[in-house]
Amino acid sequence: MKEYSVRKSKKILVHLYRGFLKKKSVNGDQKSSFLTLLNSLQDAIAKNNPPRASEYAKKAESFYKKLPQRSPSKRVLSFIVGLSLALIAAVIIRQMWFELYEIPTGSMRPTFKEKDRVIVSKSKFGINVPLLTKHFRFERAFCKRGSTVVFTSENLKTPDKDMLYFYLFPGKKQFVKRLIGKPGDTLYFYGGKVYGIDKDGNDISSYLQNDTLTNIEHIPFIRFEGSFSNTKNTIRQMGEEIVKFSPFTYNTSKGQLLTSNLYEDPRHFKDYYDLWGYKNYAMARLVAPAHLDILEKRYLEDVSSPLLLELHHSPSVTHSSRIHKCVTYIPLTESHLRTIFDNLYTARFIVKANQAYRYGATGEQSTVHLKDIPDGTYEFYHGNAYKIYPTGIAKLLPKTHPLCEYSIERLYLLYNIGIEMNSFYLPKSKDDPILPSRYAYFRDGELYVLGQPLLKSNDAALASFAELEQKKEKSLPFYKAFQDHGVPIDSEFIRTYGLKIPENRYLMLGDNHAMSGDSREFGLVPEENIKGNPSVIFWPPGNRWGTLPQPFIPWASVSNLVVWMLGIISLTIGSYLSRKKFRLPIKFD
């Protein structure tokens, strides 16, 4: 039999002595003989005599097996107690100190991608009460605009939020979003950016447009329709009832803005489109010329383009049933179409047998036909296609890959199925109300699509579009021209038309606006829901590995120092007591 090393003999000594201390039914002779054997083993270890130590270690193992075993009930009880203590310690650490977190969805792209693994500090913003939506202490000053935040879904209007910690402790699912608005802020959306003032009227736009957010767009809605309630005949946005419809003629209705904590006074608004900057944004899709009716063709100088950009904008509730949207079209040249394809992004999706569906989607799927694409997991980001491996590592595909090949048909498909990756969103008729999560907006005199200028200020198509919009507004009843309204002119404008963040509430938005269930859907997040700050991506390796793009949060906050000190002291004391009791030489009693 192979000889044990001194190190292994030492481990056997400690292990056997620990087990011996738990045995209560050992008689005096057995106890004396076993402790004498352990003492001889300890002497051999102290003299660094491997052969003798190995000999006594093997004898001790044999002797230990002959000792009376604990009853099954005691062993089960000991296991349950040990496991319970370990679980309690793990829950306290994860709730109050730090947690390893895996990103489940693409709602925070490009900051986080599916299967990213991050370290979340649970003490940066305060000291959490384990398993409860409360704080022992909360430091609002360290909860900075632009920070990434983990918060619980407790008391939020989200589906399927119940979960179990370690399959035992009831809890609520957690979300990772970016903190945009704090209590007392008033925010206005323009050009994919957020402008704002704080409760004292100070301009906070620089905090909301800092360098860490350069490539991130912010859209104030997911859909113009929001969450519509058939029973109440209301529209909810940001988690609150914003519009109430009341019948005024047969089979039609008229809506009006309700009094809300989210804006100063509904009487300031001409219509729904004035809300928080809605009039600055449009929902978009690509359509073929055959999609247009005779009236629309009258307002276009050229309908020979292979595809047109269809824009739904200026939502109104004052003269129609539910939401009335103005619709307009922009003929796109080959150069415009190439620009869209070169900046295309999609959700992560899986291809199997030429059928594509969104990664992580549940329930019935209306799959998309993608022929000649090898089976695998893929994504588009800023016009580049990637293959995703099971570990989450992404590999850039060459332009020769079939997925990267440009065609009108491929662009039409991938743009219109949107982030949803669902053929349900492909245009079926001019009056089809189902729109993909694609958006357009003006910024500094240029029209943006997919976060990039599609029609630049020197583009003749932009001038032609602006002229036609004015013509339509003058000749068509209820039509509002889609135009560049410009940045908010002053703090009073923001205060009047902006989104007001009530006390103890926070606006949380996903970086991937098109694929994020966030405050736009479930409402502003209560302060007590905030649990921590994702600090580091530790998997997968690549250029995103390391600290995150967010404002600097000082480590030396009172809460952080207290939790870290308590954690280190607890680990140190526990380690010391364990080592002290079984540190050689052991005094065998």
Secondary structure, 3 states (H helix, E strand, C coil): CCCCCHHHHHHHHHHHHHHHHCCCCCCHHHHHHHHHHHHHHHHHHHCCCHHHHHHHHHHHHHHHHHCCCCCHHHHHHHHHHHHHHHHHHHHHHHHHCEEEEECCCCCCCCCCCCCCEEEEECCCCEEECCCCCCEEEECHHHCCCCCEEEEECCCCCCCCCEEEECCCEEEECEEEEEEEECCCCEEEEECCEEEEECCCCCECHHHHCCHHHCCCCCCCCCCCCCEEECCCCEEEECCEEEEEEEEEECCEEEEEECCCCCCCCHHHCCCHHHHHHHHHEEEEEEECHHHCCHHHHHCCCCCCCCEEEEEEEEEECCCCCCCEEEEEEEEECHHHHHHHHHCCCCCCEEEECCEEEECCCCCCCCCEECCCCCCEEEEEECCEEEEECCCCCEEECCCCCHHHCCCHHHHHHHHHCCCCCCHHHCCCCCCCCCCCCCEEEEECCEEEECCEEEECCCCHHHHHHHHHHHHHHHHCCCCCCCCCCCCCCCHHHHHHHCEECCCCEEEEECCCHHHCCCHHHHCCEEHHHEEEEEEEEEECCCCCCEECCCCCCCCCCHHHHHHHHHHHHHHHHHHHHHHHHCCCCCCCC
